[in-house]
C-alpha cells in the first residue's frame, strides 16, 4: 500500500530514533483520518511499526528492518531486499544502486542500520 510506505518513509525521515505517537505521525503525514488509519493499520499489521498501544506511547520502526522493503517501492523484488546494503546503496557488490522513494531516506537508513549493528554487536 503506497500510503503505508509513505508513513514508513516519514518515520525514517522525521521521527528516528525517538519514534512517534499515533497522533504525531498522523499530524505530520497530512493524510485524512480514514486514509491515515488504513495506512497505519496496514503498516502495523506488516510489523513495520512496533511499540505504542497505549495513549501517548511512541511507535518505532521495527529493529528487524522488515520496513526497509517498503522504502524501495512497489516494483522492488522482495528477494533483493534481503541483499540490500543501505550503507552502499547496492543490492550486491557490483550491482546497480537501489534507490528508495525519497533520496534523503538513504542517509537516514544508513545511520539507523549502523546503530542497529552497533547495538547488536554490544549484545554479543
Chimera marker file (.cmm) of the C-alpha trace (Angstrom):
<marker_set name="trace">
<marker id="1" x="0.000" y="0.000" z="0.000" r="1" g="1" b="0" radius="0.5"/>
<marker id="2" x="1.518" y="3.265" z="-1.144" r="1" g="1" b="0" radius="0.5"/>
<marker id="3" x="0.278" y="5.363" z="1.787" r="1" g="1" b="0" radius="0.5"/>
<marker id="4" x="1.735" y="2.875" z="4.284" r="1" g="1" b="0" radius="0.5"/>
<marker id="5" x="5.084" y="3.165" z="2.501" r="1" g="1" b="0" radius="0.5"/>
<marker id="6" x="4.824" y="6.940" z="2.857" r="1" g="1" b="0" radius="0.5"/>
<marker id="7" x="4.328" y="6.516" z="6.616" r="1" g="1" b="0" radius="0.5"/>
<marker id="8" x="7.408" y="4.300" z="6.859" r="1" g="1" b="0" radius="0.5"/>
<marker id="9" x="9.471" y="6.878" z="4.945" r="1" g="1" b="0" radius="0.5"/>
<marker id="10" x="8.118" y="9.652" z="7.164" r="1" g="1" b="0" radius="0.5"/>
<marker id="11" x="9.034" y="7.685" z="10.289" r="1" g="1" b="0" radius="0.5"/>
<marker id="12" x="12.607" y="7.233" z="8.998" r="1" g="1" b="0" radius="0.5"/>
<marker id="13" x="12.995" y="10.840" z="7.941" r="1" g="1" b="0" radius="0.5"/>
<marker id="14" x="11.314" y="12.679" z="10.804" r="1" g="1" b="0" radius="0.5"/>
<marker id="15" x="10.997" y="10.530" z="13.924" r="1" g="1" b="0" radius="0.5"/>
<marker id="16" x="14.038" y="8.341" z="14.378" r="1" g="1" b="0" radius="0.5"/>
<marker id="17" x="15.498" y="7.367" z="16.762" r="1" g="1" b="0" radius="0.5"/>
<marker id="18" x="12.831" y="8.588" z="19.211" r="1" g="1" b="0" radius="0.5"/>
<marker id="19" x="9.723" y="7.279" z="17.467" r="1" g="1" b="0" radius="0.5"/>
<marker id="20" x="6.336" y="8.950" z="17.228" r="1" g="1" b="0" radius="0.5"/>
<marker id="21" x="2.940" y="8.613" z="18.792" r="1" g="1" b="0" radius="0.5"/>
<marker id="22" x="-0.045" y="7.749" z="16.610" r="1" g="1" b="0" radius="0.5"/>
<marker id="23" x="-1.168" y="11.391" z="16.701" r="1" g="1" b="0" radius="0.5"/>
<marker id="24" x="2.289" y="12.843" z="15.929" r="1" g="1" b="0" radius="0.5"/>
<marker id="25" x="2.684" y="10.615" z="12.896" r="1" g="1" b="0" radius="0.5"/>
<marker id="26" x="-0.878" y="11.349" z="11.761" r="1" g="1" b="0" radius="0.5"/>
<marker id="27" x="-0.420" y="15.115" z="12.043" r="1" g="1" b="0" radius="0.5"/>
<marker id="28" x="2.940" y="15.086" z="10.243" r="1" g="1" b="0" radius="0.5"/>
<marker id="29" x="1.559" y="12.861" z="7.453" r="1" g="1" b="0" radius="0.5"/>
<marker id="30" x="-1.068" y="15.389" z="6.394" r="1" g="1" b="0" radius="0.5"/>
<marker id="31" x="-3.366" y="12.495" z="5.453" r="1" g="1" b="0" radius="0.5"/>
<marker id="32" x="-7.106" y="12.447" z="6.017" r="1" g="1" b="0" radius="0.5"/>
<marker id="33" x="-8.003" y="10.487" z="9.158" r="1" g="1" b="0" radius="0.5"/>
<marker id="34" x="-9.548" y="7.499" z="7.322" r="1" g="1" b="0" radius="0.5"/>
<marker id="35" x="-6.639" y="7.280" z="4.871" r="1" g="1" b="0" radius="0.5"/>
<marker id="36" x="-4.122" y="7.508" z="7.698" r="1" g="1" b="0" radius="0.5"/>
<marker id="37" x="-5.907" y="4.835" z="9.764" r="1" g="1" b="0" radius="0.5"/>
<marker id="38" x="-5.904" y="2.379" z="6.831" r="1" g="1" b="0" radius="0.5"/>
<marker id="39" x="-2.224" y="3.055" z="6.110" r="1" g="1" b="0" radius="0.5"/>
<marker id="40" x="-1.183" y="2.900" z="9.769" r="1" g="1" b="0" radius="0.5"/>
<marker id="41" x="-3.123" y="-0.310" z="10.402" r="1" g="1" b="0" radius="0.5"/>
<marker id="42" x="-1.593" y="-1.898" z="7.322" r="1" g="1" b="0" radius="0.5"/>
<marker id="43" x="1.932" y="-0.866" z="8.379" r="1" g="1" b="0" radius="0.5"/>
<marker id="44" x="1.443" y="-2.252" z="11.900" r="1" g="1" b="0" radius="0.5"/>
<marker id="45" x="-0.054" y="-5.466" z="10.511" r="1" g="1" b="0" radius="0.5"/>
<marker id="46" x="3.130" y="-5.833" z="8.435" r="1" g="1" b="0" radius="0.5"/>
<marker id="47" x="5.059" y="-5.230" z="11.692" r="1" g="1" b="0" radius="0.5"/>
<marker id="48" x="6.868" y="-2.216" z="10.231" r="1" g="1" b="0" radius="0.5"/>
<marker id="49" x="5.979" y="-0.275" z="13.392" r="1" g="1" b="0" radius="0.5"/>
<marker id="50" x="6.362" y="-1.686" z="16.898" r="1" g="1" b="0" radius="0.5"/>
<marker id="51" x="5.645" y="-0.310" z="20.346" r="1" g="1" b="0" radius="0.5"/>
<marker id="52" x="2.818" y="2.079" z="21.042" r="1" g="1" b="0" radius="0.5"/>
<marker id="53" x="-0.503" y="0.583" z="22.009" r="1" g="1" b="0" radius="0.5"/>
<marker id="54" x="-1.098" y="2.923" z="24.942" r="1" g="1" b="0" radius="0.5"/>
<marker id="55" x="-2.112" y="6.546" z="24.706" r="1" g="1" b="0" radius="0.5"/>
<marker id="56" x="0.981" y="8.685" z="24.292" r="1" g="1" b="0" radius="0.5"/>
<marker id="57" x="3.308" y="5.677" z="23.825" r="1" g="1" b="0" radius="0.5"/>
<marker id="58" x="5.581" y="6.047" z="20.781" r="1" g="1" b="0" radius="0.5"/>
<marker id="59" x="5.806" y="3.655" z="17.857" r="1" g="1" b="0" radius="0.5"/>
<marker id="60" x="9.198" y="2.806" z="16.373" r="1" g="1" b="0" radius="0.5"/>
<marker id="61" x="10.440" y="1.224" z="13.186" r="1" g="1" b="0" radius="0.5"/>
<marker id="62" x="10.841" y="-2.493" z="13.745" r="1" g="1" b="0" radius="0.5"/>
<marker id="63" x="14.501" y="-3.210" z="14.614" r="1" g="1" b="0" radius="0.5"/>
<marker id="64" x="14.414" y="-6.320" z="12.402" r="1" g="1" b="0" radius="0.5"/>
<marker id="65" x="14.379" y="-3.995" z="9.372" r="1" g="1" b="0" radius="0.5"/>
<marker id="66" x="11.313" y="-5.535" z="7.678" r="1" g="1" b="0" radius="0.5"/>
<marker id="67" x="10.140" y="-1.990" z="6.832" r="1" g="1" b="0" radius="0.5"/>
<marker id="68" x="13.114" y="-1.384" z="4.516" r="1" g="1" b="0" radius="0.5"/>
<marker id="69" x="11.393" y="-3.141" z="1.619" r="1" g="1" b="0" radius="0.5"/>
<marker id="70" x="8.589" y="-0.565" z="1.873" r="1" g="1" b="0" radius="0.5"/>
<marker id="71" x="11.026" y="2.233" z="1.065" r="1" g="1" b="0" radius="0.5"/>
<marker id="72" x="12.228" y="0.591" z="-2.107" r="1" g="1" b="0" radius="0.5"/>
<marker id="73" x="8.923" y="0.920" z="-3.985" r="1" g="1" b="0" radius="0.5"/>
<marker id="74" x="6.293" y="-1.379" z="-5.458" r="1" g="1" b="0" radius="0.5"/>
<marker id="75" x="8.366" y="-2.755" z="-8.349" r="1" g="1" b="0" radius="0.5"/>
<marker id="76" x="11.074" y="-3.965" z="-5.974" r="1" g="1" b="0" radius="0.5"/>
<marker id="77" x="11.586" y="-7.724" z="-5.715" r="1" g="1" b="0" radius="0.5"/>
<marker id="78" x="11.466" y="-8.716" z="-2.030" r="1" g="1" b="0" radius="0.5"/>
<marker id="79" x="14.275" y="-11.244" z="-2.603" r="1" g="1" b="0" radius="0.5"/>
<marker id="80" x="16.618" y="-8.345" z="-3.458" r="1" g="1" b="0" radius="0.5"/>
<marker id="81" x="15.745" y="-6.622" z="-0.170" r="1" g="1" b="0" radius="0.5"/>
<marker id="82" x="17.475" y="-9.395" z="1.711" r="1" g="1" b="0" radius="0.5"/>
<marker id="83" x="20.727" y="-8.451" z="-0.021" r="1" g="1" b="0" radius="0.5"/>
<marker id="84" x="20.240" y="-4.667" z="0.102" r="1" g="1" b="0" radius="0.5"/>
<marker id="85" x="23.013" y="-2.766" z="1.861" r="1" g="1" b="0" radius="0.5"/>
<marker id="86" x="21.898" y="0.776" z="2.809" r="1" g="1" b="0" radius="0.5"/>
<marker id="87" x="25.480" y="1.723" z="3.621" r="1" g="1" b="0" radius="0.5"/>
<marker id="88" x="26.481" y="1.367" z="-0.035" r="1" g="1" b="0" radius="0.5"/>
<marker id="89" x="23.068" y="1.673" z="-1.694" r="1" g="1" b="0" radius="0.5"/>
<marker id="90" x="23.564" y="-1.549" z="-3.639" r="1" g="1" b="0" radius="0.5"/>
<marker id="91" x="21.770" y="-4.851" z="-3.683" r="1" g="1" b="0" radius="0.5"/>
<marker id="92" x="25.015" y="-6.818" z="-4.126" r="1" g="1" b="0" radius="0.5"/>
<marker id="93" x="28.645" y="-5.865" z="-4.723" r="1" g="1" b="0" radius="0.5"/>
<marker id="94" x="28.997" y="-4.509" z="-8.242" r="1" g="1" b="0" radius="0.5"/>
<marker id="95" x="25.249" y="-4.280" z="-8.904" r="1" g="1" b="0" radius="0.5"/>
<marker id="96" x="23.474" y="-1.097" z="-9.878" r="1" g="1" b="0" radius="0.5"/>
<marker id="97" x="22.423" y="1.139" z="-6.976" r="1" g="1" b="0" radius="0.5"/>
<marker id="98" x="18.970" y="0.646" z="-5.490" r="1" g="1" b="0" radius="0.5"/>
<marker id="99" x="17.105" y="3.885" z="-4.858" r="1" g="1" b="0" radius="0.5"/>
<marker id="100" x="14.427" y="4.495" z="-2.264" r="1" g="1" b="0" radius="0.5"/>
<marker id="101" x="11.274" y="6.532" z="-2.782" r="1" g="1" b="0" radius="0.5"/>
<marker id="102" x="12.952" y="9.544" z="-1.158" r="1" g="1" b="0" radius="0.5"/>
<marker id="103" x="16.643" y="10.270" z="-1.803" r="1" g="1" b="0" radius="0.5"/>
<marker id="104" x="17.061" y="11.707" z="1.713" r="1" g="1" b="0" radius="0.5"/>
<marker id="105" x="15.934" y="8.409" z="3.222" r="1" g="1" b="0" radius="0.5"/>
<marker id="106" x="19.131" y="6.608" z="2.144" r="1" g="1" b="0" radius="0.5"/>
<marker id="107" x="21.213" y="8.659" z="4.583" r="1" g="1" b="0" radius="0.5"/>
<marker id="108" x="18.770" y="8.002" z="7.413" r="1" g="1" b="0" radius="0.5"/>
<marker id="109" x="18.699" y="4.287" z="6.593" r="1" g="1" b="0" radius="0.5"/>
<marker id="110" x="22.469" y="4.121" z="6.743" r="1" g="1" b="0" radius="0.5"/>
<marker id="111" x="22.541" y="5.785" z="10.178" r="1" g="1" b="0" radius="0.5"/>
<marker id="112" x="19.783" y="3.548" z="11.553" r="1" g="1" b="0" radius="0.5"/>
<marker id="113" x="21.424" y="0.458" z="10.108" r="1" g="1" b="0" radius="0.5"/>
<marker id="114" x="24.755" y="1.441" z="11.656" r="1" g="1" b="0" radius="0.5"/>
<marker id="115" x="23.089" y="1.963" z="15.046" r="1" g="1" b="0" radius="0.5"/>
<marker id="116" x="21.364" y="-1.435" z="14.847" r="1" g="1" b="0" radius="0.5"/>
<marker id="117" x="24.642" y="-3.171" z="14.004" r="1" g="1" b="0" radius="0.5"/>
<marker id="118" x="26.360" y="-1.328" z="16.853" r="1" g="1" b="0" radius="0.5"/>
<marker id="119" x="23.673" y="-2.348" z="19.341" r="1" g="1" b="0" radius="0.5"/>
<marker id="120" x="23.687" y="-5.947" z="18.098" r="1" g="1" b="0" radius="0.5"/>
<marker id="121" x="27.491" y="-6.052" z="18.403" r="1" g="1" b="0" radius="0.5"/>
<marker id="122" x="27.300" y="-4.930" z="22.034" r="1" g="1" b="0" radius="0.5"/>
<marker id="123" x="24.789" y="-7.700" z="22.835" r="1" g="1" b="0" radius="0.5"/>
<marker id="124" x="27.270" y="-10.459" z="21.939" r="1" g="1" b="0" radius="0.5"/>
<link id1="1" id2="2" r="1" g="1" b="0" radius="0.2"/>
<link id1="2" id2="3" r="1" g="1" b="0" radius="0.2"/>
<link id1="3" id2="4" r="1" g="1" b="0" radius="0.2"/>
<link id1="4" id2="5" r="1" g="1" b="0" radius="0.2"/>
<link id1="5" id2="6" r="1" g="1" b="0" radius="0.2"/>
<link id1="6" id2="7" r="1" g="1" b="0" radius="0.2"/>
<link id1="7" id2="8" r="1" g="1" b="0" radius="0.2"/>
<link id1="8" id2="9" r="1" g="1" b="0" radius="0.2"/>
<link id1="9" id2="10" r="1" g="1" b="0" radius="0.2"/>
<link id1="10" id2="11" r="1" g="1" b="0" radius="0.2"/>
<link id1="11" id2="12" r="1" g="1" b="0" radius="0.2"/>
<link id1="12" id2="13" r="1" g="1" b="0" radius="0.2"/>
<link id1="13" id2="14" r="1" g="1" b="0" radius="0.2"/>
<link id1="14" id2="15" r="1" g="1" b="0" radius="0.2"/>
<link id1="15" id2="16" r="1" g="1" b="0" radius="0.2"/>
<link id1="16" id2="17" r="1" g="1" b="0" radius="0.2"/>
<link id1="17" id2="18" r="1" g="1" b="0" radius="0.2"/>
<link id1="18" id2="19" r="1" g="1" b="0" radius="0.2"/>
<link id1="19" id2="20" r="1" g="1" b="0" radius="0.2"/>
<link id1="20" id2="21" r="1" g="1" b="0" radius="0.2"/>
<link id1="21" id2="22" r="1" g="1" b="0" radius="0.2"/>
<link id1="22" id2="23" r="1" g="1" b="0" radius="0.2"/>
<link id1="23" id2="24" r="1" g="1" b="0" radius="0.2"/>
<link id1="24" id2="25" r="1" g="1" b="0" radius="0.2"/>
<link id1="25" id2="26" r="1" g="1" b="0" radius="0.2"/>
<link id1="26" id2="27" r="1" g="1" b="0" radius="0.2"/>
<link id1="27" id2="28" r="1" g="1" b="0" radius="0.2"/>
<link id1="28" id2="29" r="1" g="1" b="0" radius="0.2"/>
<link id1="29" id2="30" r="1" g="1" b="0" radius="0.2"/>
<link id1="30" id2="31" r="1" g="1" b="0" radius="0.2"/>
<link id1="31" id2="32" r="1" g="1" b="0" radius="0.2"/>
<link id1="32" id2="33" r="1" g="1" b="0" radius="0.2"/>
<link id1="33" id2="34" r="1" g="1" b="0" radius="0.2"/>
<link id1="34" id2="35" r="1" g="1" b="0" radius="0.2"/>
<link id1="35" id2="36" r="1" g="1" b="0" radius="0.2"/>
<link id1="36" id2="37" r="1" g="1" b="0" radius="0.2"/>
<link id1="37" id2="38" r="1" g="1" b="0" radius="0.2"/>
<link id1="38" id2="39" r="1" g="1" b="0" radius="0.2"/>
<link id1="39" id2="40" r="1" g="1" b="0" radius="0.2"/>
<link id1="40" id2="41" r="1" g="1" b="0" radius="0.2"/>
<link id1="41" id2="42" r="1" g="1" b="0" radius="0.2"/>
<link id1="42" id2="43" r="1" g="1" b="0" radius="0.2"/>
<link id1="43" id2="44" r="1" g="1" b="0" radius="0.2"/>
<link id1="44" id2="45" r="1" g="1" b="0" radius="0.2"/>
<link id1="45" id2="46" r="1" g="1" b="0" radius="0.2"/>
<link id1="46" id2="47" r="1" g="1" b="0" radius="0.2"/>
<link id1="47" id2="48" r="1" g="1" b="0" radius="0.2"/>
<link id1="48" id2="49" r="1" g="1" b="0" radius="0.2"/>
<link id1="49" id2="50" r="1" g="1" b="0" radius="0.2"/>
<link id1="50" id2="51" r="1" g="1" b="0" radius="0.2"/>
<link id1="51" id2="52" r="1" g="1" b="0" radius="0.2"/>
<link id1="52" id2="53" r="1" g="1" b="0" radius="0.2"/>
<link id1="53" id2="54" r="1" g="1" b="0" radius="0.2"/>
<link id1="54" id2="55" r="1" g="1" b="0" radius="0.2"/>
<link id1="55" id2="56" r="1" g="1" b="0" radius="0.2"/>
<link id1="56" id2="57" r="1" g="1" b="0" radius="0.2"/>
<link id1="57" id2="58" r="1" g="1" b="0" radius="0.2"/>
<link id1="58" id2="59" r="1" g="1" b="0" radius="0.2"/>
<link id1="59" id2="60" r="1" g="1" b="0" radius="0.2"/>
<link id1="60" id2="61" r="1" g="1" b="0" radius="0.2"/>
<link id1="61" id2="62" r="1" g="1" b="0" radius="0.2"/>
<link id1="62" id2="63" r="1" g="1" b="0" radius="0.2"/>
<link id1="63" id2="64" r="1" g="1" b="0" radius="0.2"/>
<link id1="64" id2="65" r="1" g="1" b="0" radius="0.2"/>
<link id1="65" id2="66" r="1" g="1" b="0" radius="0.2"/>
<link id1="66" id2="67" r="1" g="1" b="0" radius="0.2"/>
<link id1="67" id2="68" r="1" g="1" b="0" radius="0.2"/>
<link id1="68" id2="69" r="1" g="1" b="0" radius="0.2"/>
<link id1="69" id2="70" r="1" g="1" b="0" radius="0.2"/>
<link id1="70" id2="71" r="1" g="1" b="0" radius="0.2"/>
<link id1="71" id2="72" r="1" g="1" b="0" radius="0.2"/>
<link id1="72" id2="73" r="1" g="1" b="0" radius="0.2"/>
<link id1="73" id2="74" r="1" g="1" b="0" radius="0.2"/>
<link id1="74" id2="75" r="1" g="1" b="0" radius="0.2"/>
<link id1="75" id2="76" r="1" g="1" b="0" radius="0.2"/>
<link id1="76" id2="77" r="1" g="1" b="0" radius="0.2"/>
<link id1="77" id2="78" r="1" g="1" b="0" radius="0.2"/>
<link id1="78" id2="79" r="1" g="1" b="0" radius="0.2"/>
<link id1="79" id2="80" r="1" g="1" b="0" radius="0.2"/>
<link id1="80" id2="81" r="1" g="1" b="0" radius="0.2"/>
<link id1="81" id2="82" r="1" g="1" b="0" radius="0.2"/>
<link id1="82" id2="83" r="1" g="1" b="0" radius="0.2"/>
<link id1="83" id2="84" r="1" g="1" b="0" radius="0.2"/>
<link id1="84" id2="85" r="1" g="1" b="0" radius="0.2"/>
<link id1="85" id2="86" r="1" g="1" b="0" radius="0.2"/>
<link id1="86" id2="87" r="1" g="1" b="0" radius="0.2"/>
<link id1="87" id2="88" r="1" g="1" b="0" radius="0.2"/>
<link id1="88" id2="89" r="1" g="1" b="0" radius="0.2"/>
<link id1="89" id2="90" r="1" g="1" b="0" radius="0.2"/>
<link id1="90" id2="91" r="1" g="1" b="0" radius="0.2"/>
<link id1="91" id2="92" r="1" g="1" b="0" radius="0.2"/>
<link id1="92" id2="93" r="1" g="1" b="0" radius="0.2"/>
<link id1="93" id2="94" r="1" g="1" b="0" radius="0.2"/>
<link id1="94" id2="95" r="1" g="1" b="0" radius="0.2"/>
<link id1="95" id2="96" r="1" g="1" b="0" radius="0.2"/>
<link id1="96" id2="97" r="1" g="1" b="0" radius="0.2"/>
<link id1="97" id2="98" r="1" g="1" b="0" radius="0.2"/>
<link id1="98" id2="99" r="1" g="1" b="0" radius="0.2"/>
<link id1="99" id2="100" r="1" g="1" b="0" radius="0.2"/>
<link id1="100" id2="101" r="1" g="1" b="0" radius="0.2"/>
<link id1="101" id2="102" r="1" g="1" b="0" radius="0.2"/>
<link id1="102" id2="103" r="1" g="1" b="0" radius="0.2"/>
<link id1="103" id2="104" r="1" g="1" b="0" radius="0.2"/>
<link id1="104" id2="105" r="1" g="1" b="0" radius="0.2"/>
<link id1="105" id2="106" r="1" g="1" b="0" radius="0.2"/>
<link id1="106" id2="107" r="1" g="1" b="0" radius="0.2"/>
<link id1="107" id2="108" r="1" g="1" b="0" radius="0.2"/>
<link id1="108" id2="109" r="1" g="1" b="0" radius="0.2"/>
<link id1="109" id2="110" r="1" g="1" b="0" radius="0.2"/>
<link id1="110" id2="111" r="1" g="1" b="0" radius="0.2"/>
<link id1="111" id2="112" r="1" g="1" b="0" radius="0.2"/>
<link id1="112" id2="113" r="1" g="1" b="0" radius="0.2"/>
<link id1="113" id2="114" r="1" g="1" b="0" radius="0.2"/>
<link id1="114" id2="115" r="1" g="1" b="0" radius="0.2"/>
<link id1="115" id2="116" r="1" g="1" b="0" radius="0.2"/>
<link id1="116" id2="117" r="1" g="1" b="0" radius="0.2"/>
<link id1="117" id2="118" r="1" g="1" b="0" radius="0.2"/>
<link id1="118" id2="119" r="1" g="1" b="0" radius="0.2"/>
<link id1="119" id2="120" r="1" g="1" b="0" radius="0.2"/>
<link id1="120" id2="121" r="1" g="1" b="0" radius="0.2"/>
<link id1="121" id2="122" r="1" g="1" b="0" radius="0.2"/>
<link id1="122" id2="123" r="1" g="1" b="0" radius="0.2"/>
<link id1="123" id2="124" r="1" g="1" b="0" radius="0.2"/>
</marker_set>
